[in-house]
Amino acid sequence: MNRPLFNSHSLAARLEIGWAHGTLLAHRGRRGYRMERYDMGRFFAEGWSNPRTDYISLVRGLDSRRALAPYVTDIHLLEMTHSFS
């Protein structure tokens, strides 16, 4: 799947695809939201949710390396490589 196809799906479908086929890279908080970044193979997916209500307001595909910048300090590459051993 590519980013444009992913983004053409409904919010609910993007959420299901991300959970089923993505690898969680990192999460962070901002302005009362919890944001999670997933590696989807050819692009990244980002989900925004309200941790108090568990309401998911946004799931989108991104393909820019700059999109990873806010997560860089939270992504532990060594831990990720152990899962491939």
C-alpha positions in Angstrom: 0.0 0.0 0.0 1.2 3.5 -0.6 0.4 6.8 1.2 -2.2 8.2 -1.2 -4.2 5.0 -1.2 -3.9 4.8 2.6 -5.1 8.4 3.0 -8.1 7.7 0.6 -9.6 5.3 3.1 -12.0 6.4 5.9 -10.7 7.3 9.3 -11.9 4.0 10.7 -10.2 2.0 7.9 -6.9 4.0 8.3 -6.9 3.1 11.9 -7.5 -0.6 11.3 -4.9 -0.7 8.6 -2.3 1.1 10.8 -2.9 -1.3 13.7 -2.9 -4.4 11.5 0.1 -3.6 9.3 2.1 -0.9 11.0 4.9 -1.1 13.5 4.7 1.3 16.4 7.8 3.5 16.4 7.1 6.0 19.1 4.5 8.1 20.8 4.4 11.5 22.3 2.0 14.0 23.8 1.1 17.5 22.6 -1.7 19.9 23.4 -3.7 17.3 25.2 -3.3 14.7 22.5 -1.5 11.4 22.3 0.3 11.0 19.0 1.6 7.7 17.7 3.9 7.1 14.8 3.8 3.8 12.8 6.1 2.5 10.2 4.0 1.3 7.3 6.9 0.1 5.1 6.8 2.7 2.3 5.4 5.6 4.5 4.6 6.5 8.0 1.2 6.7 9.7 0.4 9.1 12.5 -2.6 8.8 14.8 -3.9 11.5 17.2 -6.1 10.6 20.1 -7.4 12.2 23.3 -6.1 10.1 26.2 -9.0 11.2 28.5 -11.8 10.1 26.2 -9.9 7.6 23.9 -11.4 9.5 20.9 -9.3 9.2 17.8 -9.5 12.4 15.8 -6.9 11.9 13.1 -5.0 9.1 11.3 -2.9 10.1 8.3 -0.2 8.8 6.2 3.1 10.8 5.8 6.1 10.2 3.6 8.4 12.9 4.7 11.5 12.2 6.8 10.9 15.5 8.4 7.7 14.0 9.8 9.8 11.8 12.1 11.7 14.8 13.6 9.4 15.3 16.6 9.8 11.6 17.5 13.5 11.1 17.0 14.4 11.2 20.7 11.7 8.5 21.4 12.6 6.0 18.7 14.9 3.3 20.0 16.5 1.7 17.0 18.5 -0.8 19.0 15.3 -2.2 20.5 13.7 -2.4 17.1 16.6 -4.4 15.6 16.3 -7.1 18.4 12.9 -8.0 17.0 14.6 -8.9 13.7 17.1 -11.2 15.2 
